[in-house]
């Protein structure tokens, strides 16, 4: 392990010093490892706490039930359906635009000035707090465009929020496609768009899809922007159109956590379990896609 | 591959090429539109707010009571709450994140790294509302056992939990920066008889300094903008204090608080959230710019 340092150190330094320095090194390594383990232990504690609090409340009735003023009868169906619905609409809005923007930046833009400005802008947008997107959604979609507190307004807000992430991950997938593939296509007389459409995109598709799912799974956990755009906190009906009022799982969980009664806290923990299961299944699909197609992608 | 899907170029195809490029360009420009949209929406509402409340009172006032009968619009208590929680979060995330990064980059073998990094990413992917639950119902009761005077809502517990949430960001960006340091520098250090600790702390970390600083700045920006943890666990009492055991309110938590009530459009109260949001946006966007600039610089140094 410490071969280089040890042999050279012993040759040059006096015995006491080298022993001290090696002890310091070992202590430092132990501390760093402990810190890392502590971080992982926090994840363990978090999972354990939520399973202990919520597993008892989890049942089929809880998943298919409607919110109630009595904790023991409350369910999460409107919130669960709201989350699924709003993510589907977000995907429809964000994916085509995000992928198109990524294709432009990666295949056409190059190092031109507009492309570099757009790139810098996207990097900064990716780090703007989500609550600021909520204010944009409130001012633009809910009020100015008159969408009201609807699924469409919420999904449009989330679409703008995930757009930078979609663009960044799609660009990475496009960058992984070897340049020789493009050159071979040009050599056969294909135009730029034909090359992208028939050669680059099919090879990059699994990588793009994986990135899209991961970007959307981030949107599933978002709470603040949807509170700002006016998602309701007590929904008794599942949304049936893009103009319906709605709530989502994280907001339902927030609503239950904010109540003083311990019974509702158990509901919140059970809701978190459902949310985590939803996220895990999305991530599992992403990993599965990546593994299934990864051999083809690198061919 | 995919030779079967290839079609010979046609004249029409060639005529469409510039149109396709134009359409793709428009999609890319939409991201600039988002930034402009944010600036315009915030500026309009904030402008209307400052027509009624002097900007000096907003920025220097020490009382924030916009929902009271006699409203006061001094934003400092919200700023103080935000900075207090951010400070606590950074006290957790920076040392722990940096040590984790040093361990992963300089000590750990590739097998450990392959297992640990995805688990750390899980920590970063947990929805913030879940961390809020954890802070309020697990960490706060734990802290109350140590410090019995601790209030049910306080700055310490969400600060610590936020630090844990941000740790993977610090760790992975700092590790990237350290792995960008050329091997030759490390080998030169070992050749002079330095241990791994000495090499890490005196060669690798200084060489990766701008990248590590960029990671820290991005982490601060993330902490300032984090919403749900503080909305759940920090309370809703704007208070100018450095005491981590009492309830405080951050800028983000205030925006959530007003949004949960039914505030009619056009009222002064409605506009306060945009004024506070503007402050939040300017602060975080500025920090992000500095962070991006620093990262670009270190990339050039060892490219």
HADDOCK unambig.tbl for C-alpha pairs under 7 A between the chains (distance, minus, plus):
assign (segid A and resid 4 and name CA) (segid B and resid 190 and name CA) 6.19 0.50 0.50
assign (segid A and resid 5 and name CA) (segid B and resid 190 and name CA) 5.13 0.50 0.50
assign (segid A and resid 5 and name CA) (segid B and resid 193 and name CA) 5.44 0.50 0.50
assign (segid A and resid 5 and name CA) (segid B and resid 194 and name CA) 6.01 0.50 0.50
assign (segid A and resid 5 and name CA) (segid B and resid 195 and name CA) 5.46 0.50 0.50
assign (segid A and resid 8 and name CA) (segid B and resid 191 and name CA) 6.40 0.50 0.50
assign (segid A and resid 8 and name CA) (segid B and resid 193 and name CA) 5.26 0.50 0.50
assign (segid A and resid 9 and name CA) (segid B and resid 193 and name CA) 4.24 0.50 0.50
assign (segid A and resid 9 and name CA) (segid B and resid 194 and name CA) 6.88 0.50 0.50
assign (segid A and resid 22 and name CA) (segid B and resid 195 and name CA) 6.88 0.50 0.50
assign (segid A and resid 25 and name CA) (segid B and resid 195 and name CA) 6.54 0.50 0.50
assign (segid A and resid 25 and name CA) (segid B and resid 196 and name CA) 6.57 0.50 0.50
assign (segid A and resid 25 and name CA) (segid B and resid 197 and name CA) 5.15 0.50 0.50
assign (segid A and resid 28 and name CA) (segid B and resid 197 and name CA) 6.74 0.50 0.50
assign (segid A and resid 32 and name CA) (segid B and resid 99 and name CA) 5.14 0.50 0.50
assign (segid A and resid 32 and name CA) (segid B and resid 100 and name CA) 5.97 0.50 0.50
assign (segid A and resid 32 and name CA) (segid B and resid 103 and name CA) 5.77 0.50 0.50
assign (segid A and resid 33 and name CA) (segid B and resid 103 and name CA) 6.52 0.50 0.50
assign (segid A and resid 35 and name CA) (segid B and resid 96 and name CA) 5.99 0.50 0.50
assign (segid A and resid 35 and name CA) (segid B and resid 99 and name CA) 7.00 0.50 0.50
assign (segid A and resid 35 and name CA) (segid B and resid 100 and name CA) 6.56 0.50 0.50
assign (segid A and resid 36 and name CA) (segid B and resid 100 and name CA) 5.17 0.50 0.50
assign (segid A and resid 39 and name CA) (segid B and resid 164 and name CA) 6.87 0.50 0.50
assign (segid A and resid 43 and name CA) (segid B and resid 123 and name CA) 6.37 0.50 0.50
assign (segid A and resid 46 and name CA) (segid B and resid 134 and name CA) 6.45 0.50 0.50
assign (segid A and resid 97 and name CA) (segid B and resid 27 and name CA) 5.39 0.50 0.50
assign (segid A and resid 100 and name CA) (segid B and resid 24 and name CA) 5.18 0.50 0.50
assign (segid A and resid 100 and name CA) (segid B and resid 27 and name CA) 6.12 0.50 0.50
assign (segid A and resid 101 and name CA) (segid B and resid 24 and name CA) 5.71 0.50 0.50
assign (segid A and resid 101 and name CA) (segid B and resid 25 and name CA) 6.59 0.50 0.50
assign (segid A and resid 101 and name CA) (segid B and resid 27 and name CA) 4.95 0.50 0.50
assign (segid A and resid 101 and name CA) (segid B and resid 28 and name CA) 4.04 0.50 0.50
assign (segid A and resid 104 and name CA) (segid B and resid 24 and name CA) 5.36 0.50 0.50
assign (segid A and resid 104 and name CA) (segid B and resid 25 and name CA) 5.84 0.50 0.50
assign (segid A and resid 104 and name CA) (segid B and resid 28 and name CA) 6.82 0.50 0.50
assign (segid A and resid 118 and name CA) (segid B and resid 29 and name CA) 6.84 0.50 0.50
assign (segid A and resid 118 and name CA) (segid B and resid 32 and name CA) 6.51 0.50 0.50
assign (segid A and resid 121 and name CA) (segid B and resid 32 and name CA) 6.60 0.50 0.50
assign (segid A and resid 122 and name CA) (segid B and resid 31 and name CA) 6.52 0.50 0.50
assign (segid A and resid 124 and name CA) (segid B and resid 285 and name CA) 6.73 0.50 0.50
assign (segid A and resid 124 and name CA) (segid B and resid 288 and name CA) 5.82 0.50 0.50
assign (segid A and resid 124 and name CA) (segid B and resid 289 and name CA) 6.61 0.50 0.50
assign (segid A and resid 127 and name CA) (segid B and resid 288 and name CA) 6.70 0.50 0.50
assign (segid A and resid 128 and name CA) (segid B and resid 284 and name CA) 6.51 0.50 0.50
assign (segid A and resid 128 and name CA) (segid B and resid 285 and name CA) 6.40 0.50 0.50
assign (segid A and resid 129 and name CA) (segid B and resid 222 and name CA) 6.94 0.50 0.50
assign (segid A and resid 129 and name CA) (segid B and resid 225 and name CA) 4.79 0.50 0.50
assign (segid A and resid 129 and name CA) (segid B and resid 226 and name CA) 6.83 0.50 0.50
assign (segid A and resid 132 and name CA) (segid B and resid 277 and name CA) 6.30 0.50 0.50
assign (segid A and resid 132 and name CA) (segid B and resid 281 and name CA) 6.77 0.50 0.50
assign (segid A and resid 135 and name CA) (segid B and resid 274 and name CA) 6.97 0.50 0.50
assign (segid A and resid 136 and name CA) (segid B and resid 37 and name CA) 6.83 0.50 0.50
assign (segid A and resid 136 and name CA) (segid B and resid 38 and name CA) 5.36 0.50 0.50
assign (segid A and resid 136 and name CA) (segid B and resid 41 and name CA) 6.22 0.50 0.50
assign (segid A and resid 139 and name CA) (segid B and resid 41 and name CA) 5.91 0.50 0.50
assign (segid A and resid 190 and name CA) (segid B and resid 8 and name CA) 6.81 0.50 0.50
assign (segid A and resid 190 and name CA) (segid B and resid 9 and name CA) 5.98 0.50 0.50
assign (segid A and resid 191 and name CA) (segid B and resid 9 and name CA) 6.81 0.50 0.50
assign (segid A and resid 193 and name CA) (segid B and resid 17 and name CA) 6.47 0.50 0.50
assign (segid A and resid 198 and name CA) (segid B and resid 5 and name CA) 6.40 0.50 0.50
assign (segid A and resid 198 and name CA) (segid B and resid 6 and name CA) 6.38 0.50 0.50
assign (segid A and resid 199 and name CA) (segid B and resid 2 and name CA) 6.71 0.50 0.50
assign (segid A and resid 221 and name CA) (segid B and resid 127 and name CA) 4.71 0.50 0.50
assign (segid A and resid 222 and name CA) (segid B and resid 127 and name CA) 6.84 0.50 0.50
assign (segid A and resid 224 and name CA) (segid B and resid 227 and name CA) 6.61 0.50 0.50
assign (segid A and resid 224 and name CA) (segid B and resid 228 and name CA) 6.61 0.50 0.50
assign (segid A and resid 227 and name CA) (segid B and resid 256 and name CA) 6.85 0.50 0.50
assign (segid A and resid 227 and name CA) (segid B and resid 259 and name CA) 6.52 0.50 0.50
assign (segid A and resid 227 and name CA) (segid B and resid 260 and name CA) 6.91 0.50 0.50
assign (segid A and resid 228 and name CA) (segid B and resid 256 and name CA) 6.62 0.50 0.50
assign (segid A and resid 228 and name CA) (segid B and resid 259 and name CA) 5.34 0.50 0.50
assign (segid A and resid 250 and name CA) (segid B and resid 129 and name CA) 6.34 0.50 0.50
assign (segid A and resid 254 and name CA) (segid B and resid 129 and name CA) 6.51 0.50 0.50
assign (segid A and resid 257 and name CA) (segid B and resid 133 and name CA) 6.54 0.50 0.50
assign (segid A and resid 258 and name CA) (segid B and resid 232 and name CA) 6.61 0.50 0.50
assign (segid A and resid 272 and name CA) (segid B and resid 130 and name CA) 6.69 0.50 0.50
